[in-house]
Amino acid sequence: MRLPINGNELEVEVFGAEDAPLLIAHHGAPGLGSRAEPRATFRPFADTFRVLVFDARGSGVSEGRPPFTHEQWVADVDALRQWAGAERFVLAGGSYGGFIAMEYAIRHPERLTALVLRDTSADHENEKAARRNAETSTRVKIDPDKLDRINTGRVRDDDDLRDCWREILPLYDHVYDPAAVEAKVEATFYRYETHNHAFAVNQPAYDIKADLHRITCPTLVTVGRDDWITPVASSRTIADLIPDARLVVFEKSGHSPQVEEAELWRETVRDFLREVGADEQRS
């Protein structure tokens, strides 16, 4: 469905009973990501939660009215919460979506019953490790110009974004499958202006480590052992700085344990949400 959210139409899907606890899942990769991944990951949770997934402003098929700032994306999440009629809810965010999830938790700690993070970072220091991992990869040889353009938000248009995305996709998974890479390339919605703003404007100033202590809800931090772009060290920093956060490393995964070890990842998240009582709290 299309919802007008803060002056911008978002494409939204909701699964589960209306009176179930709300869970909002935020996708990663502004300008490349969409609700498709969180829908596949969290739709099975609709047996317990009211699951809301959406294409963020400027991504997927949602409208793309600026600004493409963290502040705006956080405000859009809160507007979705209000639309759903929930006072408190579970928020999940993967990769860049984890940036937005953590910033929401910092700004609105009273709104969350739990926070679920996946393969993300609290600053942009991961860029150094990501570049090193890309340059030393024995899996594929990465074109340094394409790596620079996509990592620094200087892609020229949607076609260039597609080419740069195809270049780095082989690095993401625990097991490299060229056919799967090409399928992901074809399934992606390309919104280069959103991507460029996120990585040229937002990313260089991104560092929320000093504010992580303000997150007061139970927090689960998950990461794949072979994540090339937001390595285990990034997740360990988050878990160390959020009070009583729990870190779980998935040994047979790259950047997407929710896909590569899907059953174990979902079981881990369900157990965590059950343990902290987030599956029982009604809006």
C-alpha positions as CSV (number, residue, x, y, z in Angstrom):
1,M,0.0,0.0,0.0
2,R,1.0,3.6,-0.5
3,L,1.1,5.8,2.6
4,P,1.8,9.5,2.8
5,I,4.5,9.8,5.4
6,N,5.9,13.2,6.3
7,G,5.0,14.6,2.8
8,N,6.4,11.6,0.9
9,E,4.6,8.5,-0.3
10,L,6.1,5.2,1.0
11,E,5.4,1.7,-0.2
12,V,4.5,-0.3,2.9
13,E,3.5,-3.9,3.6
14,V,2.0,-5.2,6.9
15,F,1.7,-8.8,8.0
16,G,0.1,-10.3,11.1
17,A,-2.7,-9.6,13.5
18,E,-3.6,-5.9,14.2
19,D,-3.5,-6.5,17.9
20,A,-0.1,-8.2,17.9
21,P,3.1,-6.4,19.1
22,L,4.5,-4.2,16.3
23,L,7.8,-5.0,14.6
24,I,9.2,-2.5,12.1
25,A,12.1,-3.7,9.9
26,H,14.4,-1.2,8.1
27,H,16.3,-2.3,5.0
28,G,19.8,-1.3,4.2
29,A,21.6,0.4,1.3
30,P,19.8,3.6,0.6
31,G,19.1,3.8,-3.2
32,L,19.8,0.1,-3.6
33,G,17.9,-1.7,-0.8
34,S,14.1,-2.2,-0.6
35,R,11.5,-3.9,1.6
36,A,12.2,-7.2,-0.3
37,E,14.9,-8.4,2.1
38,P,13.2,-7.5,5.4
39,R,9.9,-8.9,4.1
40,A,11.6,-12.3,3.4
41,T,13.4,-12.2,6.7
42,F,10.6,-11.0,9.0
43,R,7.4,-12.2,7.4
44,P,7.7,-15.5,9.2
45,F,7.6,-13.5,12.5
46,A,4.0,-12.5,11.6
47,D,2.8,-15.5,13.6
48,T,3.7,-13.5,16.7
49,F,4.2,-9.9,15.6
50,R,2.5,-7.3,13.4
51,V,5.4,-7.0,10.9
52,L,5.7,-3.7,9.0
53,V,8.3,-3.4,6.1
54,F,8.7,-0.5,3.7
55,D,10.8,1.0,1.0
56,A,12.5,4.0,2.7
57,R,12.2,7.5,1.3
58,G,14.2,7.5,-2.0
59,S,14.5,3.7,-2.2
60,G,12.7,0.9,-3.9
61,V,9.4,2.2,-5.4
62,S,8.8,4.8,-2.7
63,E,8.7,8.5,-3.6
64,G,12.0,10.3,-3.4
65,R,11.5,13.7,-2.0
66,P,14.6,15.0,-0.2
67,P,16.1,15.3,2.3
68,F,17.8,11.9,2.4
69,T,19.2,12.5,5.9
70,H,19.3,10.2,8.9
71,E,17.1,12.6,10.8
72,Q,14.4,12.4,8.1
73,W,14.6,8.6,7.8
74,V,14.3,8.4,11.6
75,A,11.3,10.7,11.5
76,D,9.7,8.5,8.8
77,V,10.1,5.5,11.1
78,D,8.3,7.3,13.9
79,A,5.5,8.4,11.6
80,L,5.0,4.8,10.6
81,R,4.8,3.8,14.3
82,Q,2.2,6.4,14.8
83,W,0.2,5.3,11.7
84,A,0.3,1.7,13.1
85,G,-1.1,3.0,16.4
86,A,1.7,1.6,18.5
87,E,3.1,3.3,21.6
88,R,6.1,0.9,21.7
89,F,7.5,-1.6,19.3
90,V,10.4,-3.7,18.2
91,L,12.8,-2.1,15.6
92,A,15.1,-4.2,13.4
93,G,17.7,-2.8,11.1
94,G,20.4,-4.4,8.9
95,S,23.5,-2.8,7.4
96,Y,22.7,0.9,6.7
97,G,19.3,0.2,8.2
98,G,21.1,-0.5,11.4
99,F,22.4,3.1,11.3
100,I,18.8,4.4,11.3
101,A,17.6,1.9,13.8
102,M,20.4,2.9,16.3
103,E,19.7,6.6,15.7
104,Y,16.0,6.0,16.3
105,A,16.8,4.2,19.6
106,I,19.0,7.1,20.7
107,R,16.3,9.7,19.9
108,H,13.3,7.7,21.1
109,P,14.4,5.2,23.8
110,E,11.0,5.2,25.4
111,R,9.4,3.8,22.2
112,L,11.3,0.6,21.9
113,T,10.7,-2.8,23.5
114,A,13.7,-4.3,21.8
115,L,16.3,-3.5,19.1
116,V,17.6,-6.1,16.6
117,L,20.7,-5.1,14.6
118,R,22.4,-7.0,11.8
119,D,25.8,-6.4,10.2
120,T,26.1,-2.7,10.9
121,S,28.4,-0.1,12.3
122,A,28.3,2.8,14.7
123,D,30.7,5.0,12.7
124,H,32.4,5.0,9.3
125,E,35.7,3.3,10.4
126,N,34.5,0.1,8.8
127,E,35.3,1.8,5.4
128,K,39.0,1.2,6.0
129,A,38.6,-2.5,6.7
130,A,36.1,-2.8,3.8
131,R,38.6,-1.3,1.3
132,R,41.3,-3.5,2.6
133,N,39.1,-6.6,2.3
134,A,38.1,-5.6,-1.2
135,E,41.6,-5.0,-2.4
136,T,43.0,-8.2,-1.0
137,S,40.1,-10.5,-2.0
138,T,41.1,-13.7,-3.7
139,R,37.6,-14.3,-4.9
140,V,37.4,-11.6,-7.6
141,K,39.5,-8.7,-8.7
142,I,37.7,-5.4,-7.9
143,D,37.9,-2.4,-10.2
144,P,39.2,0.3,-7.8
145,D,37.5,3.1,-9.7
146,K,34.1,1.4,-9.3
147,L,34.8,0.7,-5.7
148,D,35.6,4.4,-5.1
149,R,32.5,5.6,-6.9
150,I,30.1,3.5,-5.0
151,N,31.8,3.8,-1.6
152,T,32.0,7.6,-1.8
153,G,28.7,8.4,-3.4
154,R,30.0,9.5,-6.8
155,V,28.1,7.2,-9.2
156,R,27.0,9.0,-12.3
157,D,23.5,7.6,-12.9
158,D,21.4,4.5,-12.3
159,D,23.3,2.5,-14.9
160,D,26.6,3.4,-13.3
161,L,25.2,2.4,-9.9
162,R,24.2,-0.9,-11.3
163,D,27.6,-1.5,-12.8
164,C,29.4,-0.6,-9.5
165,W,26.9,-2.8,-7.5
166,R,27.6,-5.8,-9.8
167,E,31.3,-5.2,-9.2
168,I,31.3,-5.5,-5.4
169,L,28.4,-8.0,-4.9
170,P,30.7,-11.0,-5.1
171,L,32.3,-9.9,-1.8
172,Y,29.1,-10.1,0.3
173,D,28.3,-13.8,0.7
174,H,30.1,-16.6,2.6
175,V,29.9,-18.7,-0.6
176,Y,30.3,-17.0,-3.9
177,D,27.7,-17.9,-6.5
178,P,28.0,-15.8,-9.7
179,A,24.4,-16.7,-10.8
180,A,23.1,-15.5,-7.4
181,V,25.0,-12.3,-7.8
182,E,23.5,-11.6,-11.3
183,A,20.0,-12.4,-9.9
184,K,20.6,-9.7,-7.2
185,V,21.7,-7.2,-9.8
186,E,18.6,-7.8,-11.8
187,A,16.3,-7.6,-8.8
188,T,17.6,-4.3,-7.4
189,F,15.9,-1.0,-7.7
190,Y,18.5,1.7,-8.6
191,R,18.1,5.2,-7.1
192,Y,21.5,6.8,-7.6
193,E,20.7,10.2,-6.1
194,T,19.6,8.6,-2.8
195,H,22.7,6.5,-2.7
196,N,25.1,9.4,-3.5
197,H,23.6,11.5,-0.7
198,A,23.9,8.7,1.8
199,F,27.5,8.0,1.0
200,A,28.9,11.4,0.0
201,V,27.1,13.5,2.6
202,N,25.8,11.3,5.5
203,Q,28.5,8.7,5.8
204,P,31.6,10.9,6.2
205,A,30.1,12.6,9.3
206,Y,28.5,9.4,10.8
207,D,29.8,8.5,14.2
208,I,27.2,7.7,17.0
209,K,29.5,5.8,19.4
210,A,29.3,8.5,22.1
211,D,25.5,8.3,22.1
212,L,25.1,4.5,22.2
213,H,24.9,4.5,26.0
214,R,21.5,6.3,25.6
215,I,19.9,3.1,24.1
216,T,18.0,1.6,27.0
217,C,16.0,-1.2,25.4
218,P,17.3,-4.9,25.2
219,T,19.5,-5.1,22.1
220,L,20.6,-8.0,20.0
221,V,23.6,-7.4,17.7
222,T,24.2,-10.1,15.0
223,V,26.9,-10.3,12.3
224,G,28.4,-12.8,9.9
225,R,31.9,-14.0,10.6
226,D,33.0,-13.2,7.0
227,D,31.3,-9.8,6.6
228,W,33.6,-7.8,4.4
229,I,32.0,-4.4,4.7
230,T,30.9,-4.2,8.4
231,P,33.2,-6.7,10.0
232,V,32.8,-8.4,13.4
233,A,34.8,-5.7,15.0
234,S,32.2,-3.1,14.1
235,S,29.5,-5.2,15.8
236,R,31.7,-5.8,18.8
237,T,32.1,-2.1,19.3
238,I,28.3,-1.6,19.2
239,A,27.7,-4.4,21.7
240,D,30.4,-3.0,24.0
241,L,28.8,0.5,24.0
242,I,25.1,-0.3,24.3
243,P,24.3,-1.3,27.9
244,D,23.7,-5.1,28.3
245,A,23.7,-5.6,24.5
246,R,24.1,-9.2,23.3
247,L,26.4,-10.1,20.4
248,V,26.0,-13.2,18.3
249,V,28.4,-14.1,15.5
250,F,27.2,-16.4,12.7
251,E,30.2,-18.5,11.6
252,K,29.0,-19.5,8.1
253,S,27.8,-16.1,6.9
254,G,29.1,-13.0,5.2
255,H,27.0,-9.8,5.3
256,S,23.7,-11.6,5.4
257,P,23.3,-14.3,8.1
258,Q,19.6,-13.8,7.9
259,V,19.8,-15.4,4.4
260,E,22.9,-17.7,4.7
261,E,22.0,-19.2,8.0
262,A,18.3,-18.2,8.0
263,E,16.9,-20.8,10.3
264,L,19.5,-20.3,13.0
265,W,19.3,-16.5,12.7
266,R,15.5,-16.5,13.0
267,E,15.7,-18.9,16.0
268,T,18.3,-16.6,17.6
269,V,16.1,-13.5,17.1
270,R,12.9,-15.3,18.3
271,D,14.6,-16.6,21.4
272,F,15.9,-13.1,22.2
273,L,12.6,-11.4,21.7
274,R,10.8,-14.1,23.8
275,E,13.4,-13.8,26.6
276,V,13.0,-10.0,26.9
277,G,9.2,-10.2,26.7
278,A,8.9,-8.2,23.4
279,D,6.6,-10.8,21.9
280,E,4.1,-10.2,24.7
281,Q,3.9,-6.4,24.9
282,R,0.9,-5.1,23.1
283,S,0.8,-1.6,21.5
